[in-house]
C-alpha cells in the first residue's frame, strides 16, 4: 500500500498530527483518511500524559445568556487543532462551561489566577473569625487551609462542583474530554456580567 | 376621577417614576395605566436634558457570537428602569451594539476609558512618524491631535462609525434611544474574545 504525500498533507491539515504519525496512521488505515483520523485519535488517547504542555491555540468562543438577559457569560475554550474544536463534544463542553459560569458565578478559571492579595485577605478573615479560640497555632493553620480550599471551590471554575452533577468537579469534565480527544484542552478565559454588579 | 393607591403602585412598579408623577399621569389618563405610561414617557422626553446624570442601574446583558465561534462579544447596556429595559427597542440597541463590537473590535466604551499611558504612547508614535519634517511645533501638535482623534474613533465603541450606516456614530444610536425613551441609557461594559488573541 503506497501512501501519497497529498494524503499525508490532507490528514495533517485535518488533525494537526506530525508527518510520520500521519503516514503511519494512513498505512494502518490502508489509505482511508477517515479511518486514519480514528487511528490518530486512539493513538492520541494513549499518549495523553504528554499532552498537557502543548500549545492550545485553537478552540471556540461561546456565550450563554440567562433568560431575562440579566446575567450573561462569554467563554473561550482552547484546544490544539481546529479538528477537535469542530467536534460536537467540544462545542458541548464549551456550552456547559458557559452555563456553569452563569449559574455558579465563578470569578477565576483556576486557583493560580486568584491574586495573592485576595488570598491573603481571605486568610486574614478566617484567622479573625477564630480569634479567642484557644487552639494550638498548628490546628488553627489547618482550619484556615481548609477554609481556603472551600473558597477556591467557590470562586474557581475548575474546582467548582458541576451544576448538573455535583459529584463531579468541573475540572473532571475537561479532563474527560482531553482523554477522549487526546489533545490538550483548557479554559482560556471567561467574562460574566450581571446587571447591577460592576 | 379618583386615583387609587393600588393604581399608583402598579404604575410606579412598571415605570419607576415617582409617586406624585404617577398620580398626575393617571389623572391625565383618567385611570388608564397604559395611557398613563405614555404620559410619563412623553413627560420624560421633555425632561431629557436633566437625565444623563441619573442612575442607570437596570438594563440588559446580551451576547453575540459570530458564526464559526471564533469571535464573541458580551455586553451590558444600562438604563434607569426595568420598563425601558424590556422594550423591543432597547433589546435591539443592545444587540446591535454587541454586533458592532464583534465586527469593528472596539477596545473601550468611551475615550475617557483609554488609559493615560496608552494615549501617551500613541502620541509618541505619531511624533516619531513625523520626525525630520520641518514643520512648526504648533502644526505638528495639531497633526498629532488629529491622529489621536482617528485613534479614538477606532478603539472607542461610542466614537466608531456604525457598521450598518457609517454616516452615523455609535454614540448617535444611543442618543436617539435616550431621546425616544426619556431615560439615561449607557453602555456599561463589554468583553470581546477572539480565538488566539489573549
Interface residues (C-beta under 8 A of the other chain):
Chain A: X57 X58 X59 X60 X61 X62 X63 X64 X65 X69 X70 X71 X72 X73 X74 X75 X76 X78 X85 X91 X94 X188 X189 X191 X193 X194 X195 X196 X198
Chain B: X57 X58 X59 X60 X61 X62 X63 X64 X65 X69 X70 X71 X72 X73 X74 X75 X76 X78 X85 X91 X94 X188 X189 X191 X193 X194 X195 X196 X198
